Amino acid sequence: MKHAKLRGVIAAVSGALLMSFGANAMADSTDDIVNALIAKGVLTEEEGALLMKGRAGEKEAAEKKSKGAVTATYKDGIVIGTEDGKNSMTINGRVHFDSRWYNYDEDNNGSNAASSTGSDTYDVRRARIGVKARFLDHYEGEVVFNGTGSAPVLDVAYLNVAWWKPVQFRVGQFKMPFSMEQLTSSNNIDFIERSFVDAYIPAKEIGAMVHGSPWKGITYALATSNGRGQNGTENDVRVDNKDIIGRATINFAEIMGNKDMVLHAGLAFSEGDISKADGVNAFGGDRSTEARGAKFFNGPVVANNNFVDAEIDRSRLGLEAALAYGPFKVQGQWVKNEFDFDTATGSYDPEIKVWYAEALWTITGESHASRYRNGAFSGIKPKNNFDAKNFKGGAWEVGVRYSKFDAGDFDEVGIRAGAGKDAQISTGASGYAKADALTVGVKFVPNPHVRFMLDYVKTDFEDQFGGGSVSVNGKNEDDEQAILFRTQFAF
């Protein structure tokens, strides 16, 4: 009787101890202990079986609880997710604080005309906060607001559905598939500002897209959008056709299995109509320098009347290429915009062509190939984060870019300002038909979340037409020099 009671006590104590062990990590150990107690006669086989049954129920309950457990970590943002990895939410944000200095004199020729063109300034270029969510394996969404204006503005908001990875669907407001430079996040672009190319491509717009990577090294995307830019909706019931936008890329190095190299080529197109009621924005807006300084090209404004078509046919074609090996990268893009429209007295089809070529060298040896994915580049991650105590670590990079703008077709009788202007063009094109910009930059990346960038940008204006010019404080200018500095952090 005493032995039976003793065995019962031992069994109870053993069971309590076993139940206190971790559900997964100690599973094998607890089974061994029970078997050892049975072998020594401390437990009967019936008692051992009872304990093992209880243990199995405990393990099952613990596993179910673990799958529903919520964890919080930090990885490129604050990540809240379930332990099974199927659901997560990331809180992210960025702030870009810029300083810009120009070479324009504060006052020229005793002019009393004040000018904001080329004013030295400090600027919060971007201040965004957003949430990205991933749930049930196949769904991903993101909502981001930009707070740099007088009121928060919706930056992106989309849902991505990936039931099948090679054929995914996206709806909402997001970056359209056209330009490698635009598809590279502003946190990761090679210079402080994007090139002339960026003003003549579809960027963030409202629409829908199918996209994916059907084979290794190949991506595709086909989208339809309002064609009115960020938060833009149709503004003319007579012109409601949507833009069709597509892009395809190939990385030959990935196809060949070379992980140390990027050999990228891409082709993009866009077809659609834009309303004459969009005014100067129908032709990409008045063009400023890459340093966000002087406006040197003023597009025409076409009268929107009931006697001729209210639309302007706009087609865009883009070519891109990138070669990266180790710490070296060269990249370039060429984009052509063609506009076709009629007035009561004439037909016009002017073009704007823009391109850039750049070369970069990561002095500290970080590889560009490691940050290439799905047709675009992510940010530089230093081999070692900067250590303020020893003043070591971080990544350093230098680069140079040459860009070209050509709107020579607008220097045409009928659409340019001055004698012979078409009566249906309320404001003729003017300014400089061409410009080229040289940018030299250096950046320091102490860690993946912080960057310091310094750029020198020189822009030359060519082929003045239509009576326009770049006038700053009463003096006509034919070039601009600027120094830009950015401090940014992102999480």
C-alpha positions in Angstrom: 0.0 0.0 0.0 2.8 2.3 1.0 4.6 1.5 -2.3 1.5 2.2 -4.3 1.1 5.6 -2.5 4.8 6.3 -3.1 4.5 5.5 -6.8 1.4 7.8 -7.0 3.3 10.7 -5.4 6.3 10.2 -7.6 4.0 10.0 -10.6 2.3 13.2 -9.7 5.5 15.1 -9.0 7.0 13.7 -12.2 4.0 14.8 -14.2 4.1 18.3 -12.7 7.7 18.6 -13.6 7.2 17.3 -17.1 4.3 19.7 -17.7 6.5 22.6 -16.8 9.1 21.9 -19.5 9.1 23.8 -22.8 6.5 22.5 -25.3 9.0 22.0 -28.1 12.5 22.2 -26.9 12.2 19.6 -24.2 10.0 17.1 -26.0 12.6 14.4 -26.5 14.0 14.8 -23.0 10.7 14.3 -21.3 10.0 11.2 -23.3 13.3 9.8 -22.2 12.6 10.5 -18.5 9.3 8.7 -18.5 10.8 5.7 -20.2 13.6 5.7 -17.6 11.2 5.8 -14.7 9.2 2.9 -16.2 12.4 0.9 -16.7 13.4 1.4 -13.1 10.0 0.3 -11.8 9.2 3.7 -10.4 6.2 4.0 -12.8 4.1 1.2 -14.2 3.5 1.1 -17.9 0.0 2.2 -17.4 1.1 5.3 -15.4 3.8 6.0 -18.0 1.2 5.8 -20.8 -1.1 8.2 -18.9 1.7 10.7 -18.5 2.7 10.4 -22.1 -0.9 11.0 -23.2 -1.1 14.1 -21.0 2.2 15.3 -22.4 0.9 14.9 -26.0 -2.1 17.0 -25.2 0.0 19.7 -23.6 2.4 19.8 -26.6 -0.5 20.1 -29.0 -2.1 23.0 -27.0 1.3 24.8 -26.7 1.9 24.5 -30.5 -1.5 26.0 -31.2 -0.8 28.8 -28.7 2.6 29.4 -30.3 1.1 29.8 -33.8 -1.2 32.6 -32.6 1.4 34.3 -30.5 2.4 37.9 -31.4 6.0 39.1 -31.4 7.6 42.4 -31.9 11.0 42.8 -33.6 13.0 45.5 -35.4 14.1 44.9 -39.0 14.0 47.9 -41.4 11.2 49.1 -39.2 9.1 48.1 -36.2 7.7 44.7 -37.1 4.8 43.2 -35.3 3.8 39.7 -36.4 2.6 36.2 -35.5 5.2 33.6 -34.5 4.3 31.4 -37.5 5.4 34.2 -39.9 2.2 34.3 -41.8 1.1 37.7 -40.6 3.1 40.9 -40.0 2.8 44.7 -39.8 5.8 47.0 -40.2 5.7 50.7 -39.2 8.1 52.7 -41.3 9.0 56.2 -42.1 11.6 58.6 -43.5 12.8 62.1 -43.2 15.0 63.9 -45.7 16.4 67.2 -44.6 18.1 69.2 -47.4 20.2 72.3 -47.7 20.6 74.0 -51.1 23.0 76.8 -52.1 23.1 78.4 -55.5 25.6 80.7 -57.3 23.2 83.5 -58.1 24.0 87.0 -56.8 21.6 88.3 -54.2 21.1 91.5 -56.3 22.1 92.4 -59.8 22.0 95.6 -61.8 20.1 97.4 -59.0 17.0 95.5 -59.7 14.1 95.9 -57.3 12.4 92.7 -58.6 12.6 90.0 -56.0 13.0 86.4 -57.2 12.5 83.2 -55.4 14.4 81.3 -58.2 17.6 79.9 -56.9 17.1 81.1 -53.3 19.4 79.4 -50.8 17.3 77.4 -48.5 16.8 74.7 -45.9 14.0 72.2 -46.8 12.3 69.2 -45.3 12.2 67.4 -48.6 10.3 64.4 -47.4 8.6 63.4 -44.1 6.6 60.2 -44.5 5.1 57.7 -42.1 3.4 54.5 -43.2 2.4 51.0 -42.4 3.0 47.8 -44.5 1.1 44.7 -43.7 1.5 41.1 -44.8 -1.1 38.5 -44.0 -2.1 34.9 -44.8 0.9 34.3 -47.1 -0.6 35.8 -50.2 -1.6 39.4 -49.3 0.4 42.6 -48.8 -0.7 46.1 -48.4 0.8 49.5 -47.7 -0.4 53.0 -46.7 2.0 55.9 -46.5 1.3 59.6 -45.9 3.6 62.6 -46.6 3.6 65.4 -44.1 5.7 68.0 -45.8 2.8 70.2 -47.0 0.2 72.2 -45.1 -1.8 68.9 -44.7 -0.8 65.3 -44.9 -1.0 63.9 -48.5 -1.6 60.3 -49.4 1.7 59.0 -50.9 0.9 55.3 -51.6 -2.0 53.0 -50.7 -2.3 49.6 -52.3 -3.2 45.9 -51.9 -1.0 43.3 -53.6 -2.4 39.8 -54.1 0.1 37.0 -54.8 -1.9 33.8 -55.1 0.7 32.8 -57.7 4.1 34.4 -57.5 4.7 34.7 -61.2 1.4 36.5 -61.7 0.5 39.0 -59.0 -2.1 41.7 -58.9 -1.9 45.2 -57.4 -4.6 47.9 -57.1 -4.5 51.3 -55.5 -1.9 54.1 -55.7 1.6 52.9 -56.3 4.7 53.4 -58.5 3.9 52.6 -62.1 6.2 50.1 -63.9 8.4 52.3 -66.1 11.6 53.7 -64.8 14.4 52.0 -62.8 15.4 55.4 -61.3 11.8 55.9 -60.0 11.3 52.4 -58.9 14.5 52.8 -56.7 13.2 54.2 -53.4 14.1 57.9 -52.6 15.9 56.4 -49.6 18.3 54.6 -52.0 18.7 56.8 -55.1 22.3 57.4 -56.2 22.2 61.2 -55.9 20.2 63.6 -53.8 17.8 64.3 -56.7 16.7 62.2 -59.6 17.6 63.2 -63.1 15.7 65.0 -65.9 14.3 61.6 -66.8 12.1 61.5 -63.7 9.8 64.4 -64.8 8.8 62.5 -68.0 7.8 59.1 -66.8 4.7 57.8 -65.0 5.5 57.7 -61.3 3.0 57.2 -58.5 -0.5 57.0 -59.9 -3.9 55.4 -59.2 -4.5 52.2 -61.1 -4.2 48.5 -61.3 -1.3 46.2 -62.3 -0.4 42.6 -63.0 3.3 41.8 -62.5 5.7 39.1 -61.5 8.9 37.2 -62.3 8.0 34.1 -64.3 11.7 33.0 -64.7 14.9 33.6 -63.0 16.4 37.0 -63.9 13.2 38.2 -65.8 10.5 40.6 -64.6 7.4 42.0 -66.2 4.6 44.4 -65.3 1.6 45.7 -67.2 -0.6 48.5 -65.6 -3.4 50.8 -66.3 -3.8 54.2 -64.6 -5.6 57.5 -64.7 -2.4 59.1 -66.1 -2.8 62.1 -63.9 0.0 61.7 -61.5 -0.2 61.2 -57.7 -3.8 61.4 -56.3 -4.9 62.4 -59.8 -8.3 61.5 -61.2 -10.0 62.2 -64.5 -10.7 65.9 -65.0 -12.5 66.0 -68.4 -15.4 63.8 -69.3 -14.5 64.1 -73.0 -11.1 62.5 -72.2 -11.4 59.5 -70.0 -9.1 57.0 -71.6 -6.7 55.3 -69.3 -2.9 55.1 -69.7 -1.5 51.7 -70.5 2.0 51.2 -69.0 4.4 48.3 -69.3 7.9 47.3 -68.4 10.1 44.2 -68.9 13.6 43.6 -67.5 16.2 41.0 -67.8 19.4 40.4 -65.7 21.7 38.3 -67.8 24.1 37.8 -64.9 21.4 36.2 -62.8 20.4 33.9 -65.6 24.1 32.9 -65.9 24.2 32.3 -62.2 26.7 35.0 -61.5 25.8 36.5 -58.1 28.7 39.0 -58.1 27.4 40.9 -61.2 24.4 42.7 -62.5 23.9 42.9 -66.2 20.5 44.6 -66.5 18.5 45.7 -69.5 14.9 47.1 -69.5 12.3 48.3 -71.9 9.2 50.4 -71.0 6.3 52.1 -72.7 3.2 54.1 -72.0 0.3 55.1 -74.2 -2.7 57.3 -73.3 -4.5 60.6 -73.7 -4.3 63.7 -71.5 -6.7 66.6 -71.5 -5.8 70.0 -72.9 -7.4 71.3 -69.7 -4.3 70.1 -67.9 -2.6 73.2 -69.3 1.2 73.2 -69.0 1.1 70.0 -67.0 0.0 68.2 -70.2 3.6 68.5 -71.4 5.3 67.6 -68.1 5.1 71.1 -66.6 7.6 73.9 -66.6 11.0 72.4 -66.2 13.3 73.2 -63.3 17.0 72.1 -62.9 17.9 68.8 -61.2 19.0 70.9 -58.2 15.4 72.2 -57.9 16.6 75.7 -58.9 15.7 77.8 -61.9 12.9 77.0 -64.3 14.4 77.1 -67.8 11.7 75.6 -70.0 8.0 76.7 -70.1 5.7 74.4 -72.0 2.8 75.6 -74.0 -0.9 75.8 -72.9 -3.3 74.6 -75.6 -6.8 76.0 -75.6 -9.5 73.5 -74.5 -12.5 74.3 -76.8 -15.4 72.4 -78.3 -14.4 72.8 -81.9 -11.4 70.4 -81.9 -10.4 67.3 -80.0 -10.0 68.0 -76.3 -7.2 65.5 -75.9 -3.5 65.3 -76.4 -2.2 61.8 -77.4 0.9 61.1 -75.3 3.2 58.1 -75.8 6.4 57.4 -73.9 9.2 55.0 -74.6 12.0 54.1 -72.1 15.3 52.2 -72.4 17.5 51.4 -69.4 20.7 49.5 -68.6 22.9 48.8 -65.6 26.2 47.0 -65.2 27.5 46.4 -61.7 30.5 44.3 -60.5 31.7 44.4 -57.0 31.8 48.1 -55.8 31.4 49.5 -59.3 28.2 50.4 -61.1 27.3 52.2 -64.3 23.7 52.9 -65.2 21.7 54.9 -67.8 18.2 55.6 -69.1 16.8 57.2 -72.2 13.1 58.4 -72.4 11.2 59.9 -75.2 7.8 61.7 -74.8 5.8 62.3 -78.0 2.7 64.6 -77.9 0.2 64.6 -80.8 -2.6 67.2 -80.8 -4.7 69.3 -83.1 -6.0 72.9 -82.9 -8.5 74.6 -85.2 -5.6 75.7 -87.4 -2.9 73.1 -87.2 -1.6 69.7 -86.2 1.5 69.2 -84.0 3.6 66.3 -82.8 6.5 67.7 -80.7 8.9 65.4 -78.7 10.8 65.8 -75.5 13.9 63.5 -75.1 15.8 63.1 -71.9 18.6 60.8 -70.8 21.3 60.3 -68.2 24.4 58.2 -67.7 26.1 57.7 -64.3 29.0 55.8 -62.7 29.5 55.0 -59.0 32.2 53.5 -56.9 31.7 52.3 -53.3 35.1 53.0 -51.9 34.6 50.8 -48.9 33.9 47.8 -51.1 30.2 47.1 -50.6 28.7 45.1 -53.6 26.0 46.6 -55.8 24.9 43.1 -56.9 23.9 42.2 -53.4 21.3 45.0 -53.4 19.7 44.3 -56.8 16.3 42.6 -56.8 13.4 42.5 -59.3 14.8 45.1 -61.6 15.8 47.8 -59.2 18.4 48.5 -56.5 17.9 48.7 -52.7 20.1 50.6 -50.3 23.7 50.3 -49.4 24.3 48.2 -46.3 27.8 48.9 -44.8 30.0 45.9 -44.1 30.4 47.3 -40.6 28.2 50.0 -39.1 30.0 53.2 -38.1 31.5 53.0 -34.6 31.6 56.5 -33.1 34.0 55.4 -30.3 36.7 54.2 -32.7 35.5 56.4 -35.7 35.6 53.4 -38.0 33.0 51.6 -40.2 30.3 52.8 -42.5 30.2 52.9 -46.3 31.6 55.6 -48.5 30.6 56.1 -52.2 31.4 58.6 -54.9 29.6 59.1 -58.2 29.2 61.2 -61.3 26.1 61.7 -63.5 25.6 63.5 -66.8 22.0 64.3 -67.9 20.5 65.8 -71.0 17.2 67.6 -71.7 16.0 68.3 -75.3 12.7 70.0 -76.1 13.9 71.4 -79.5 10.7 70.4 -81.2 8.9 73.1 -79.2 11.0 75.7 -80.9 8.5 75.6 -83.8 6.3 78.3 -85.3 2.8 77.8 -84.0 3.5 76.4 -80.6 6.3 78.7 -79.4 5.8 82.1 -78.0 6.2 85.1 -80.3 5.4 85.8 -83.9 3.3 83.2 -85.7 1.9 81.6 -82.6 -1.2 79.5 -83.2 -4.3 81.4 -81.9 -5.5 78.3 -80.2 -2.4 78.1 -78.0 -3.0 80.5 -75.3 0.6 80.4 -74.0 3.4 79.5 -76.3 6.5 77.5 -75.3 9.5 79.6 -74.2 12.8 79.5 -72.4 15.7 77.2 -73.3 15.0 74.3 -75.6 18.0 72.3 -74.2 20.0 71.8 -71.0 22.6 69.5 -69.7 23.6 68.8 -66.1 26.7 67.4 -64.5 26.4 66.1 -61.0 29.3 65.0 -58.8 28.4 63.4 -55.4 29.8 61.7 -52.3 27.8 59.9 -49.7 28.5 58.4 -46.3 26.2 55.6 -45.0 27.0 55.0 -41.3 24.3 52.3 -41.1 21.4 51.1 -43.2 19.1 53.7 -41.7 21.1 56.9 -42.0 22.7 58.6 -45.0 24.7 61.9 -45.5 25.0 63.1 -49.1 26.8 66.0 -50.7 26.3 66.9 -54.4 27.6 69.6 -56.7 25.3 70.2 -59.7 26.2 72.4 -62.7 23.5 73.0 -65.4 24.0 74.8 -68.7 21.0 76.2 -70.7 21.1 76.2 -74.5 19.0 77.4 -77.5 17.0 80.2 -76.0 13.6 80.6 -77.9 10.2 82.2 -77.6 11.5 85.3 -75.8 11.9 83.4 -72.5 15.0 83.3 -70.4 16.2 82.5 -66.9 16.1 85.7 -65.0 17.3 86.0 -61.4 17.2 89.4 -59.7 17.1 91.2 -62.9 19.9 89.4 -64.6 19.6 86.8 -67.4 21.5 83.6 -66.6 22.6 80.8 -69.0 23.8 78.4 -66.3 23.3 77.4 -62.7 25.7 76.0 -60.1 24.4 74.4 -56.9 25.6 72.6 -53.8 23.2 70.2 -52.2 23.5 68.5 -48.8 21.1 65.9 -47.4 20.7 64.3 -44.0 18.3 61.4 -44.0 17.1 58.7 -41.7 14.6 55.9 -42.4 13.1 53.1 -40.3 
